[in-house]
Amino acid sequence: MIAQTPATSIDPAIAPTKPIDYPDSDGQPMADNTKQFQWIQTIQSNLAALFAQDPQVFVAGDLLWYPVEGSNTIRQAPDVMVAFGAPKGDRGSYMQWREANIAPQVVFEILSPGNRVGEMLKKQMFYHRYGVEEYYIYDPDRNQLEVLIRNAEGDLIPVDDPRDWVSPRLGIRFQWDDETLTLLRPDGQPFSTLLEERERADQERERADQAQERAEQERERAEQERERAEQERERADQLAARLRELGLDP
């Protein structure tokens, strides 16, 4: 009879664990309609331009934020988020433990008709729990603005009257009235749309092209003047030589 070797069991403590996948997409669209999409793009692009010279301010739109290492179900994708202290750069998602555990301090949500109350309450609880300092909710269809700020006790509480509100972190002004919401940069200039930014960039390029063309024309004129001066010197030299041949002192 052949003795059988007893089966060995693997200690769970040393068993290899399968790496956790943190998807870069939640399968949801960035926006439900063109109005919401334009607001998201306008806020993200203007904030990115505002902090373009600061390498330690990260601005993103519709990026999944994972606050807890080891869990890929605890996540949100703010329409726009700003993280002070996180370096600029491309990311598939914002894994907080890889960002010196810095939570985005400012988030924006732009509402659409598809947003449900329960969904928004869930987002508010998430942002409250995981460290957001300023939470801005705007409904462009109803022109309703809500601002929540983290107080000294650590709670996200709504601002009583957000009209003419200035963000403590961003320095931008929310000029909100009965007609619409206007966002102003710290220098008082209103946020511009991507179309306006492109038009301004086109105008700047056109001005640069015109300046380059003028400079080229000035160089051509200077070259022509130099050539004329050279021709005048040659004629003067020829005349002087001729006079000397005739025995005259030029």
C-alpha positions as CSV (number, residue, x, y, z in Angstrom):
1,M,0.0,0.0,0.0
2,I,1.4,3.4,-1.0
3,A,1.3,6.0,1.6
4,Q,-0.4,9.2,0.5
5,T,1.0,12.6,1.3
6,P,-1.6,14.6,3.2
7,A,-2.8,17.7,1.4
8,T,-1.2,20.9,2.6
9,S,-3.3,24.0,3.3
10,I,-2.2,27.5,2.5
11,D,-2.2,29.9,5.3
12,P,-4.7,32.7,4.5
13,A,-2.3,35.2,6.1
14,I,0.3,34.5,3.5
15,A,-1.9,33.7,0.6
16,P,-1.5,36.1,-2.4
17,T,-4.2,38.6,-2.7
18,K,-5.7,39.8,-5.9
19,P,-4.9,43.4,-6.7
20,I,-7.9,45.7,-6.4
21,D,-9.0,47.4,-9.6
22,Y,-9.9,51.0,-9.4
23,P,-11.8,51.7,-12.7
24,D,-11.2,55.1,-14.4
25,S,-14.9,55.3,-15.4
26,D,-18.2,54.8,-13.7
27,G,-20.0,54.3,-17.0
28,Q,-22.0,57.5,-16.5
29,P,-22.0,60.4,-19.0
30,M,-20.3,63.6,-18.1
31,A,-23.4,65.6,-18.7
32,D,-27.1,65.0,-19.5
33,N,-27.5,68.0,-21.8
34,T,-25.6,70.8,-23.5
35,K,-26.3,73.4,-20.9
36,Q,-24.9,71.3,-18.1
37,F,-21.9,70.4,-20.3
38,Q,-21.1,74.0,-21.0
39,W,-21.2,75.0,-17.4
40,I,-18.9,72.2,-16.4
41,Q,-16.4,73.0,-19.2
42,T,-16.5,76.7,-18.4
43,I,-15.9,76.3,-14.7
44,Q,-13.1,73.6,-15.2
45,S,-11.3,75.5,-17.9
46,N,-11.4,78.9,-16.1
47,L,-10.2,77.4,-12.8
48,A,-7.4,75.6,-14.7
49,A,-6.4,78.9,-16.3
50,L,-6.6,80.7,-13.0
51,F,-4.2,78.3,-11.3
52,A,-2.1,77.5,-14.4
53,Q,1.1,78.9,-12.8
54,D,0.7,77.0,-9.5
55,P,2.2,73.5,-9.9
56,Q,0.5,72.4,-6.7
57,V,-3.1,73.0,-7.7
58,F,-4.9,70.1,-9.5
59,V,-8.1,70.9,-11.3
60,A,-10.2,68.2,-13.0
61,G,-13.7,67.6,-14.4
62,D,-15.7,64.4,-14.1
63,L,-12.8,62.5,-12.6
64,L,-13.5,59.6,-10.2
65,W,-12.3,60.2,-6.7
66,Y,-11.4,57.2,-4.5
67,P,-10.8,58.4,-0.9
68,V,-10.2,55.0,0.7
69,E,-7.5,52.6,-0.3
70,G,-8.8,49.1,-0.6
71,S,-12.3,50.0,-1.6
72,N,-13.3,50.6,-5.2
73,T,-16.9,51.2,-4.4
74,I,-16.4,54.2,-2.2
75,R,-16.1,56.9,-4.9
76,Q,-17.6,60.0,-6.5
77,A,-17.0,61.9,-9.7
78,P,-17.6,65.6,-9.0
79,D,-18.4,67.7,-12.1
80,V,-15.4,69.8,-11.2
81,M,-13.0,69.4,-8.3
82,V,-9.9,71.4,-7.1
83,A,-7.2,69.9,-4.9
84,F,-4.7,72.3,-3.4
85,G,-1.4,70.6,-2.6
86,A,-1.8,67.9,-5.3
87,P,0.6,68.3,-8.3
88,K,-0.6,68.9,-11.8
89,G,-0.6,66.0,-14.2
90,D,-2.7,63.4,-16.0
91,R,-4.6,60.9,-14.0
92,G,-7.1,58.1,-14.8
93,S,-8.7,58.7,-11.4
94,Y,-7.9,60.5,-8.1
95,M,-6.7,58.0,-5.6
96,Q,-6.4,60.0,-2.5
97,W,-3.7,57.8,-0.8
98,R,-1.4,58.5,-3.7
99,E,-1.9,62.2,-3.3
100,A,-0.4,62.6,0.2
101,N,-3.9,61.8,1.4
102,I,-5.1,65.3,0.2
103,A,-8.8,65.4,-0.3
104,P,-10.2,67.8,-3.0
105,Q,-11.1,70.9,-1.0
106,V,-13.6,72.4,-3.5
107,V,-16.2,70.6,-5.6
108,F,-18.9,71.7,-8.0
109,E,-22.0,69.9,-9.1
110,I,-24.1,71.3,-12.0
111,L,-27.6,69.9,-11.9
112,S,-29.7,68.6,-14.7
113,P,-33.3,67.4,-14.9
114,G,-32.0,63.8,-14.4
115,N,-30.6,64.4,-10.9
116,R,-32.6,62.9,-8.1
117,V,-32.9,64.2,-4.5
118,G,-31.6,60.9,-3.1
119,E,-28.5,61.0,-5.4
120,M,-27.7,64.5,-4.4
121,L,-28.1,63.7,-0.7
122,K,-25.7,60.8,-1.1
123,K,-23.1,63.1,-2.7
124,Q,-23.5,65.6,0.0
125,M,-22.9,62.9,2.7
126,F,-19.8,61.7,0.7
127,Y,-18.3,65.2,0.5
128,H,-19.1,65.9,4.1
129,R,-17.5,62.6,5.3
130,Y,-14.3,62.8,3.1
131,G,-13.1,66.3,3.7
132,V,-14.5,68.7,1.1
133,E,-14.3,72.3,2.4
134,E,-16.5,74.1,-0.2
135,Y,-19.4,72.5,-2.1
136,Y,-21.2,74.4,-4.8
137,I,-24.4,73.2,-6.4
138,Y,-25.9,75.1,-9.3
139,D,-29.1,74.3,-11.2
140,P,-28.9,76.4,-14.5
141,D,-32.5,75.5,-15.5
142,R,-34.0,76.9,-12.3
143,N,-31.1,79.4,-11.6
144,Q,-30.7,78.0,-8.1
145,L,-27.4,78.2,-6.3
146,E,-26.5,76.4,-3.0
147,V,-23.2,76.9,-1.3
148,L,-22.0,74.7,1.6
149,I,-19.0,75.5,3.7
150,R,-17.2,73.4,6.3
151,N,-17.5,75.2,9.6
152,A,-15.2,75.1,12.7
153,E,-17.0,72.0,14.0
154,G,-16.2,70.1,10.8
155,D,-19.7,70.2,9.3
156,L,-20.7,71.1,5.8
157,I,-23.4,73.7,6.3
158,P,-25.3,75.9,3.8
159,V,-24.6,79.6,3.4
160,D,-27.7,81.6,4.3
161,D,-27.4,84.0,1.3
162,P,-24.9,83.0,-1.4
163,R,-25.5,86.2,-3.4
164,D,-22.2,87.9,-4.2
165,W,-20.4,85.1,-2.4
166,V,-16.6,84.9,-2.6
167,S,-14.9,81.5,-2.3
168,P,-12.4,81.4,0.5
169,R,-10.2,78.9,-1.3
170,L,-10.6,80.0,-4.9
171,G,-11.0,83.8,-4.5
172,I,-13.7,83.8,-7.2
173,R,-17.0,85.7,-6.8
174,F,-20.4,84.1,-7.3
175,Q,-22.5,87.0,-8.6
176,W,-26.0,85.5,-8.4
177,D,-29.2,87.4,-9.0
178,D,-32.7,86.6,-10.2
179,E,-31.6,86.2,-13.8
180,T,-28.5,84.1,-13.8
181,L,-25.2,83.2,-12.1
182,T,-22.0,85.0,-13.2
183,L,-18.6,83.8,-11.9
184,L,-15.9,86.4,-11.6
185,R,-12.2,85.9,-11.3
186,P,-10.3,87.6,-8.5
187,D,-9.4,90.5,-10.9
188,G,-13.1,91.0,-11.5
189,Q,-13.2,89.6,-15.0
190,P,-16.1,87.2,-15.7
191,F,-15.4,83.6,-16.5
192,S,-15.3,83.0,-20.3
193,T,-16.7,80.1,-22.3
194,L,-14.4,77.8,-24.3
195,L,-15.7,79.5,-27.4
196,E,-14.7,82.9,-26.1
197,E,-11.4,81.5,-25.0
198,R,-10.8,80.2,-28.5
199,E,-11.8,83.5,-30.1
200,R,-9.5,85.3,-27.7
201,A,-6.7,82.9,-28.6
202,D,-7.4,83.4,-32.3
203,Q,-7.3,87.2,-31.8
204,E,-4.0,86.9,-29.9
205,R,-2.5,84.7,-32.7
206,E,-3.7,87.2,-35.3
207,R,-2.2,90.1,-33.5
208,A,1.1,88.1,-33.1
209,D,1.0,87.4,-36.9
210,Q,0.4,91.0,-37.7
211,A,3.3,92.1,-35.4
212,Q,5.5,89.5,-37.1
213,E,4.5,90.8,-40.5
214,R,5.2,94.4,-39.5
215,A,8.6,93.4,-38.2
216,E,9.4,91.6,-41.4
217,Q,8.3,94.6,-43.4
218,E,10.6,96.8,-41.2
219,R,13.5,94.4,-41.8
220,E,12.8,94.6,-45.6
221,R,12.7,98.4,-45.5
222,A,15.9,98.5,-43.5
223,E,17.6,96.1,-46.0
224,Q,16.4,98.2,-48.9
225,E,17.8,101.4,-47.2
226,R,21.1,99.6,-46.6
227,E,21.2,98.6,-50.3
228,R,20.5,102.1,-51.4
229,A,23.2,103.5,-49.1
230,E,25.6,101.0,-50.5
231,Q,24.8,101.9,-54.0
232,E,25.2,105.6,-53.2
233,R,28.7,104.9,-51.7
234,E,29.6,102.9,-54.9
235,R,28.5,105.8,-57.1
236,A,30.4,108.3,-54.9
237,D,33.6,106.1,-55.1
238,Q,33.2,105.8,-58.9
239,L,32.8,109.6,-59.3
240,A,35.8,110.2,-57.1
241,A,37.9,107.8,-59.1
242,R,36.8,109.5,-62.4
243,L,37.7,112.9,-61.0
244,R,41.2,111.7,-60.0
245,E,41.7,110.3,-63.5
246,L,40.9,113.8,-64.8
247,G,43.5,115.3,-62.4
248,L,40.9,116.8,-60.1
249,D,40.8,116.5,-56.4
250,P,37.4,115.0,-55.5
